[in-house]
Amino acid sequence: MISKFLVFKRRCILGIQPTLMKAMATNQRGDSVFYTRLLSYLKNSGFRPEKIQHLSGDVHLIRSGNKFLIIKGFSNYRKWESQEILTSVIKKNGFNSTYRMLAEERPFDFENKVYAGIEYLPPAKTSFNYRNDKNRQNGLEVLNQFHQSSAHALPNLKSGIPLFDQHTKWHERLLLFKEYLPVIREYVEESILDSWIRWAEWSLSGLQAYERLLYSEKSVVIHGDCAHHNFLRKHNGELTLIDFDLISEAPPIIDFLQYANRILPHLNNPEETLWSYPELKKYRHNRAFLYALIYPADIFREWNRLVKEEGYHHSKRLHSVWKLSVENYSKRMKFNRGIAKLLS
């Protein structure tokens, strides 16, 4: 007689989306182990799944009736533990604009990853983006509130998260960009590439000279990845902050600098309008912040990723990165000159 557990397991697998079924076909033995452990974890958590949907990477959506749960893979146990501590502490200190992580049941291991449950946040029909001013301001407010609460989590995480070093990170990004130049030159004029590199080197030189101003604020736990997809607007309109894989110890200015870099392409006359946001206005006379704004972080990041992944074979993806670095060149040069004027 087939056990109830095997019938239950088969029923769950039959509910999996076609994309995941395809993945299972290529690695049936591994997937069998994964789903056995997943189902055991869900059972111990009191969750009886009716459908398992693969969303992306190591993220799955589990449905049971009208209840949902996210299962996410973490690179190691410490990563999961750090994020569980962080989300728990910030909620206790008044920041509720994020999810709760399941801590009642120990995560399960599979192929050098650690998997655990995360509260599902029902999203709005329209996803968050940086194209409108209301979203940009709302995101800054949520980020500021996060920092106020994350400062309380720092004592619990000192040994579990890294110290952030902006200059080293960007210096390494520039070196990688230079390494990839033989490929990038096939798509972008030499004069434009030389210009980006000169501005980057000037930015790093100034950043190093005034680095003390970048670290003059009290350290908190920063989010570390202010991409628009890490802000999720719920169906009730509330904006939340998600995905804490890149948290580290640093002053709030580091997150705000990254946020500023993310919204720059969406601003008209950014050398002026950037300072209309209260959370950014306070850094207008911080020379380290100004030098850092000039660094072409987005351009180097996207080209480095494109070349590493050989994404230049995909015309749509290539055009998007080309547009960022070439079509927006004049606008960015105007911005750089405006910031350089503030530094003079």
Beta strands, then each sheet from edge to edge (+ up, - down):
strand 1: 51-56
strand 2: 59-64
strand 3: 67-74
strand 4: 108-110
strand 5: 113-119
strand 6: 220-222
strand 7: 231-233
strand 8: 239-241
strand 9: 248-250
sheet 1: 1+ 2- 3+ 5- 4+
sheet 2: 6+ 9-
sheet 3: 7+ 8-
end
